[in-house]
Amino acid sequence: MVRALNFSAGPAALPLPVLEKAQKEFVNYQGTGMSIMEMSHRGKHYDAVHSGAKARLKNLMNVPDTHEILFLQGGASLQFSMVPINFLKKNETAGYILTGSWSEKALKEAEKIGKTKVIASSKESLYRSIPSRSEWGDEKDLAYLHITSNNTIYGTQWHEFPDTNVPLVADMSSDILSRPVDTGKFGLIYAGAQKNLGPSGVTVIIANKQWLSQSTNSLSKFLDYNTHASADSLYNTPPTFAIYMLGLVLEWAEEQGGTEGLERKNKEKSALLYDSIESSEGFYRGHALNGSGSHMNVTFTLPDQDLEKDFLAKASEHGFIGLNGHRSIGGCRASIYNAVPYEACEKLAEFMNSYRKNHSARSFTFQ
Ligand SMILES: *Cc1c(COP(=O)(O)O)cnc(C)c1O
């Protein structure tokens, strides 16, 4: 069997050993004669899966005892609403830093719930960078400050997290577990699993317990974080199979040396692609400005759209999957999450280099 060279943005590549282990256990989980999918979420086998995944995540992300881990459904998109529903009270204002399409979407949902304020935005410069602290407006007295740690579509990433006196909320959907993070510094972190943590279907939340206890939400029991926190994410039927897969991915992450090992590998991988872009004499143009480039999603364009089309077609012929940019902005994007092997990135870098050599004889002007 040949594994695809999968650079999809999400759902995305999973580690082969994880898929193989899941396959081995698929129809007969630990001698029970059942798949994990067929078991009660209140039985002892699933219970071990559930608490095991939680313990592994706590350990890998250094989650302090002050923080709670939740496994919810609805994707990161539901968190766009749940955060303000729980934490944006009447007469309060929530701050948002806009660094791409996902932060815009998060802001739109918060606007439906209460007052909001854009503290900084790189929209005017086409989201090529993360706004520096000196460009921020006043963030005092906010109910919380929301950021998107990695901008999946534009290919930029926060390389340092800001200190702030208000609860910091981060959408980490596309870079959670890709590097060490000072988890205790955040009021709340959320991430849909399907980029760096496992299959779609489960959303991981890491939240400060004390802050959670202050949430007010009379709208819906289900949308109240405390409902899930007090029930250990078993208030209703959780996505058992997705959580089982998450546990396997976390086990694999431990074997990679945890977040430090993964970060080292991720930097090596992204360096291969950024080097191909930078050494191309303008043939490839990275979207992100220096210092803001993502180690998870490398975005770039070619001199014109015809070449881009041709590049993507040739790449596809060579077995590269998922290199087209997001439908909203076009261009090319290589998503190189934790599970994408170094060797796949090496092959892509080689392909990019040889494609350029074959086409740079042709004169071009960059649009
Ligand atoms: C993919 C993505 C989302 C959307 O996640 P869903 O789980 O599909 O709702 C939100 N934010 C970021 C940063 C993403 O990369």
PDBQT file of the ligand as one rigid body, heavy atoms in Angstrom, charges set to zero:
ROOT
HETATM    1  C1  LIG A 401     -11.025  24.553  10.773  1.00  0.00    +0.000 C 
HETATM    2  C2  LIG A 401     -11.110  25.699  11.689  1.00  0.00    +0.000 A 
HETATM    3  C3  LIG A 401     -12.317  26.079  12.293  1.00  0.00    +0.000 A 
HETATM    4  C4  LIG A 401     -13.613  25.396  12.005  1.00  0.00    +0.000 C 
HETATM    5  O1  LIG A 401     -13.676  24.202  12.686  1.00  0.00    +0.000 OA
HETATM    6  P1  LIG A 401     -14.989  23.280  12.691  1.00  0.00    +0.000 P 
HETATM    7  O2  LIG A 401     -14.574  22.211  13.658  1.00  0.00    +0.000 OA
HETATM    8  O3  LIG A 401     -15.205  22.807  11.296  1.00  0.00    +0.000 OA
HETATM    9  O4  LIG A 401     -16.125  24.082  13.203  1.00  0.00    +0.000 OA
HETATM   10  C5  LIG A 401     -12.288  27.137  13.163  1.00  0.00    +0.000 A 
HETATM   11  N1  LIG A 401     -11.163  27.797  13.442  1.00  0.00    +0.000 NA
HETATM   12  C6  LIG A 401      -9.980  27.464  12.881  1.00  0.00    +0.000 A 
HETATM   13  C7  LIG A 401      -8.755  28.224  13.229  1.00  0.00    +0.000 C 
HETATM   14  C8  LIG A 401      -9.917  26.411  11.987  1.00  0.00    +0.000 A 
HETATM   15  O5  LIG A 401      -8.755  26.068  11.429  1.00  0.00    +0.000 OA
ENDROOT
TORSDOF 0
